[in-house]
């Protein structure tokens, strides 16, 4: 996850488009929050409904 986050925080400041509606960056880098992280292994996760109860989602 650390590499994923570092890659995003390095990429977006230079590649963040400016909105033609409000003139600001499309992504507000000061308001990026980590809500949850799903570490279940794909493709095994959706195939094992007996292990994970939320596979229909």
N, C-alpha and C positions, 0 to 999 in steps of 0.2 A: 504494500500500500504506500510505503514511503516513496518509492520510485514513481508511482502513479501520480501522487500529489505534487512532487517536485516537477515532473514533466508538465503538468497542467499550469502550475504557477510560473514556469519559465516560458511556456508557449503563449498564453493568453495576453499578457500585457502588450506585446508587440503585434498580435494578430486579432485584437479585439475591435470589431467594427463599431463605428459611431452611428448612432441612431439618427435618421433623418427627421424623426418626429420630435425628439426632445434634446438632441445634440450631445448626449452623453454616451459613454461606452455601453455596449449591449450587455456585457457582463460586468457587474460591480464587484471587483476583486476584494473589496473590503467587506462584502456581505456573502461570502462563500462559506457555508457551514457543512460539516460532516454530520449527516443525520444517522445513517446506519451503513453498515458494510456487510454484504452477504458473502460469506466465504465458502458456501457449499459448492462442491465440485460439479461443474457442468461438464459433460452432459449427464452424469450420474444423478444429480439432484432431481430433475423432474421425472426421472424414470423409477425412483424408489419411493412410491407413495406410502409404503408401509413404514418408512423411516421418517419422512417429513410430511406432516399433515397438511401443509399449505401448497402442495403440488398443483392443485387445480387453478391456483392464482396465476 
